[in-house]
Amino acid sequence: MLTLLGLEFRKLLGARSVKIALIIAFLIPWIWSLAPRLQQVYGLVLTSGFQVPAISLITSVQFVLPLFVALSCAEMIGTEVAQGTLAPLLLRPLDRNRVIASKLIVALLYPALLLLTLLLGSFLAGLRLGYSDFVGGSGLGPGGFIGQGALDSAAALSQVLRGYGLGALVMAPIAALSMLYGVIFLNTSAAALATIATLQIMRLLTVFPEGFQQILLTTHLDLFLRQGNLTQSLALLTIYTVGFCLISIFAFDRRDV
């Protein structure tokens, strides 16, 4: 299993789309750190480097990060089918479930890698603002960017790490969904398009009753901004992730590649 995981990680990091996604994720924070019209457009003045990770995450999680995750995870199956390398792999004495499980594990870790790159870029982009104690909020804690008064650097760092950890959990179901569509369609573009279309359709369902909205994946994409008890949202995201993974394994075992 470890051999399969290592193989999948090497293939993932070797993909051109992943390299581009990581470069863009690293560069995005510099836009906000150096933006001359940030106050005029968004009414926001950055006073600490700890705020750069928040604005980078908030502006990326609605479309850019889901797009990267959907495309790269769809490629994990679609590209191998197109290149004809998946079928020979399955002809070897390997359990099909192990093959798809290794792909799913790597796919679920990919959002964390993207967010780690975004966080690294944010910390470097925020160096010019400093990382000492400041008055305001980190953007990922109580009070948002306004905060609740003075905020020490340790508390700000804790809020940022918490926010990015929750962000990775939010992206995990999207990675699992893209893998599921990859198994169903065996085509990169079809799987990526189906994933993005599913998310957009879920967003359109905001016109439905609030109780129904609470079970939609897209309702919880801002989980990293919420404070208080997150148990229900985390449970729902876990159900989505595990459910998509189990269906992927079931479908892959019966799919003629």
C-alpha positions as CSV (number, residue, x, y, z in Angstrom):
1,M,0.0,0.0,0.0
2,L,2.8,2.4,0.8
3,T,4.4,1.7,-2.6
4,L,1.1,2.6,-4.3
5,L,0.8,5.8,-2.2
6,G,4.3,6.8,-3.1
7,L,3.6,6.2,-6.7
8,E,0.4,8.2,-6.7
9,F,2.1,11.1,-4.9
10,R,4.9,11.2,-7.5
11,K,2.3,11.1,-10.3
12,L,0.3,13.9,-8.7
13,L,3.3,16.2,-8.2
14,G,4.4,15.5,-11.7
15,A,1.2,16.6,-13.2
16,R,1.4,20.0,-15.0
17,S,-2.0,21.1,-13.6
18,V,-0.7,20.5,-10.0
19,K,2.5,22.5,-10.6
20,I,0.5,25.4,-12.0
21,A,-2.0,25.2,-9.2
22,L,0.8,25.3,-6.5
23,I,2.5,28.2,-8.2
24,I,-0.8,30.2,-8.4
25,A,-1.6,29.3,-4.8
26,F,1.8,30.7,-3.7
27,L,1.4,33.9,-5.7
28,I,-2.2,34.8,-4.8
29,P,-1.3,36.2,-1.3
30,W,1.1,38.7,-2.9
31,I,-1.9,40.3,-4.8
32,W,-3.5,41.2,-1.5
33,S,-0.4,42.1,0.3
34,L,0.6,44.6,-2.4
35,A,-2.8,45.7,-3.6
36,P,-2.9,49.5,-3.7
37,R,-6.7,49.8,-3.8
38,L,-7.6,47.3,-1.2
39,Q,-9.2,49.9,1.0
40,Q,-11.1,51.5,-1.8
41,V,-12.5,48.3,-3.2
42,Y,-13.0,46.2,-0.1
43,G,-12.9,48.8,2.7
44,L,-10.1,46.8,4.3
45,V,-6.7,48.0,5.6
46,L,-4.2,45.3,6.4
47,T,-2.4,46.1,9.7
48,S,-0.7,42.8,10.3
49,G,0.9,39.9,8.3
50,F,-1.5,37.6,10.1
51,Q,-4.4,39.0,8.1
52,V,-2.9,38.1,4.7
53,P,-3.6,34.4,5.1
54,A,-7.2,35.1,5.9
55,I,-8.0,37.3,2.9
56,S,-6.1,34.8,0.7
57,L,-8.2,31.9,1.9
58,I,-11.5,33.8,1.9
59,T,-11.1,34.9,-1.7
60,S,-9.8,31.5,-3.0
61,V,-12.1,29.0,-1.4
62,Q,-15.2,29.9,-3.3
63,F,-13.9,29.1,-6.8
64,V,-10.2,29.0,-7.3
65,L,-9.3,26.2,-4.9
66,P,-12.4,24.0,-5.8
67,L,-11.4,24.4,-9.5
68,F,-7.8,23.3,-8.8
69,V,-9.0,20.4,-6.6
70,A,-11.6,19.3,-9.1
71,L,-9.3,19.3,-12.1
72,S,-6.2,17.7,-10.5
73,C,-8.2,15.0,-8.8
74,A,-10.1,14.2,-12.0
75,E,-6.8,13.9,-13.8
76,M,-5.7,11.1,-11.4
77,I,-7.9,8.7,-13.2
78,G,-8.8,10.5,-16.5
79,T,-5.1,11.0,-17.6
80,E,-4.2,7.4,-16.9
81,V,-7.2,6.2,-18.9
82,A,-6.3,8.5,-21.8
83,Q,-2.6,7.4,-21.7
84,G,-3.6,3.8,-21.4
85,T,-1.6,3.2,-18.2
86,L,-4.4,2.3,-15.9
87,A,-5.5,-0.9,-17.6
88,P,-2.0,-2.5,-17.5
89,L,-1.7,-1.6,-13.8
90,L,-5.0,-3.4,-13.1
91,L,-3.7,-6.5,-14.9
92,R,-1.0,-6.9,-12.3
93,P,-1.7,-9.0,-9.2
94,L,-3.0,-5.9,-7.3
95,D,-6.3,-5.6,-5.4
96,R,-8.4,-3.0,-7.3
97,N,-9.6,-1.6,-3.9
98,R,-6.0,-0.9,-3.0
99,V,-5.4,0.9,-6.2
100,I,-8.5,3.2,-5.9
101,A,-7.9,3.6,-2.1
102,S,-4.4,4.9,-2.7
103,K,-5.7,7.4,-5.3
104,L,-8.4,8.6,-2.9
105,I,-6.0,9.0,0.0
106,V,-3.6,11.1,-2.1
107,A,-6.6,13.1,-3.5
108,L,-7.8,13.9,0.0
109,L,-4.3,15.1,1.0
110,Y,-4.0,17.3,-2.1
111,P,-6.2,20.2,-0.7
112,A,-4.0,20.2,2.4
113,L,-0.9,20.6,0.1
114,L,-2.6,23.4,-1.8
115,L,-3.5,25.2,1.4
116,L,-0.1,24.7,2.9
117,T,1.4,26.4,-0.2
118,L,-1.2,29.2,0.1
119,L,-0.3,29.6,3.8
120,L,3.4,29.7,3.0
121,G,2.9,32.3,0.3
122,S,0.7,34.3,2.7
123,F,3.3,34.4,5.5
124,L,6.0,35.5,3.1
125,A,3.8,38.1,1.5
126,G,2.9,39.4,5.0
127,L,6.4,39.9,6.2
128,R,6.4,43.6,5.2
129,L,3.5,44.1,7.6
130,G,5.1,42.3,10.5
131,Y,3.9,39.6,12.9
132,S,3.9,41.3,16.3
133,D,0.9,41.9,18.5
134,F,-1.7,44.3,16.9
135,V,-5.1,45.8,17.4
136,G,-7.7,44.1,15.2
137,G,-8.5,40.6,14.1
138,S,-6.8,38.0,12.0
139,G,-9.9,37.6,9.8
140,L,-10.2,33.9,10.9
141,G,-11.2,34.5,14.5
142,P,-13.9,36.2,16.5
143,G,-14.7,39.6,15.0
144,G,-13.2,38.9,11.7
145,F,-10.7,41.6,10.6
146,I,-12.1,44.1,13.1
147,G,-11.4,41.7,16.0
148,Q,-12.2,42.3,19.6
149,G,-9.3,44.6,20.6
150,A,-5.7,43.8,21.0
151,L,-4.6,40.4,19.6
152,D,-1.3,38.8,20.5
153,S,0.8,37.0,17.9
154,A,0.4,33.6,19.4
155,A,-3.4,33.8,19.4
156,A,-3.4,35.2,15.8
157,L,-1.2,32.3,14.6
158,S,-3.5,29.8,16.3
159,Q,-6.6,31.3,14.5
160,V,-4.8,31.2,11.2
161,L,-3.8,27.6,11.6
162,R,-7.3,26.6,12.8
163,G,-8.8,28.4,9.7
164,Y,-6.5,26.6,7.3
165,G,-7.1,23.2,8.9
166,L,-10.8,23.7,8.6
167,G,-10.3,24.9,5.0
168,A,-8.5,21.6,4.1
169,L,-11.5,19.7,5.6
170,V,-13.9,21.8,3.5
171,M,-12.0,20.9,0.3
172,A,-11.8,17.1,1.1
173,P,-15.4,16.3,-0.1
174,I,-14.8,18.2,-3.3
175,A,-11.7,16.0,-4.0
176,A,-13.7,12.9,-3.2
177,L,-16.5,14.0,-5.5
178,S,-14.1,14.7,-8.3
179,M,-12.6,11.2,-7.9
180,L,-16.1,9.7,-8.0
181,Y,-16.9,11.5,-11.3
182,G,-13.5,10.4,-12.5
183,V,-14.4,6.8,-11.9
184,I,-17.9,7.3,-13.5
185,F,-16.7,9.1,-16.7
186,L,-13.1,8.0,-17.0
187,N,-12.4,11.4,-18.5
188,T,-10.6,14.3,-17.0
189,S,-12.6,17.2,-18.5
190,A,-16.0,15.5,-18.0
191,A,-15.2,14.7,-14.3
192,A,-13.9,18.2,-13.6
193,L,-16.8,19.9,-15.3
194,A,-19.3,17.6,-13.5
195,T,-17.7,18.5,-10.1
196,I,-17.8,22.3,-10.7
197,A,-21.3,22.0,-12.1
198,T,-22.5,20.1,-9.1
199,L,-21.1,22.8,-6.8
200,Q,-22.7,25.6,-8.8
201,I,-26.1,23.8,-8.8
202,M,-25.9,23.4,-5.0
203,R,-25.2,27.2,-4.7
204,L,-28.3,27.9,-6.8
205,L,-30.4,25.9,-4.3
206,T,-30.2,28.8,-1.8
207,V,-33.8,29.5,-2.9
208,F,-34.9,26.3,-1.2
209,P,-35.9,26.2,2.5
210,E,-33.2,26.8,5.0
211,G,-33.5,23.3,6.5
212,F,-32.7,21.8,3.0
213,Q,-29.8,24.2,2.6
214,Q,-28.1,22.9,5.7
215,I,-27.5,19.5,4.1
216,L,-25.8,21.0,1.0
217,L,-22.0,20.9,0.8
218,T,-21.7,24.4,-0.5
219,T,-23.4,25.8,2.6
220,H,-20.4,24.7,4.7
221,L,-17.6,26.1,2.4
222,D,-17.2,29.0,4.9
223,L,-16.7,26.7,7.8
224,F,-13.3,28.2,8.5
225,L,-14.9,31.5,9.3
226,R,-17.3,30.2,11.8
227,Q,-16.9,30.2,15.6
228,G,-18.5,28.1,18.3
229,N,-19.8,24.6,17.9
230,L,-18.9,23.1,14.5
231,T,-19.8,19.5,15.2
232,Q,-22.8,19.3,12.9
233,S,-21.0,20.9,10.0
234,L,-17.9,18.6,10.5
235,A,-20.1,15.6,10.7
236,L,-21.8,16.5,7.4
237,L,-18.5,17.1,5.6
238,T,-17.3,13.7,6.9
239,I,-20.4,12.0,5.7
240,Y,-20.0,13.6,2.2
241,T,-16.3,12.7,2.1
242,V,-16.7,9.1,3.3
243,G,-19.8,8.6,1.2
244,F,-18.2,9.8,-2.1
245,C,-15.1,7.6,-1.3
246,L,-17.1,4.4,-0.7
247,I,-19.2,4.9,-3.8
248,S,-15.9,5.5,-5.8
249,I,-14.5,2.2,-4.5
250,F,-17.7,0.3,-5.2
251,A,-18.0,1.8,-8.7
252,F,-14.2,1.3,-9.5
253,D,-14.4,-2.4,-8.6
254,R,-17.2,-2.9,-11.2
255,R,-15.9,-0.5,-13.8
256,D,-14.5,-1.9,-17.0
257,V,-11.4,0.2,-17.7
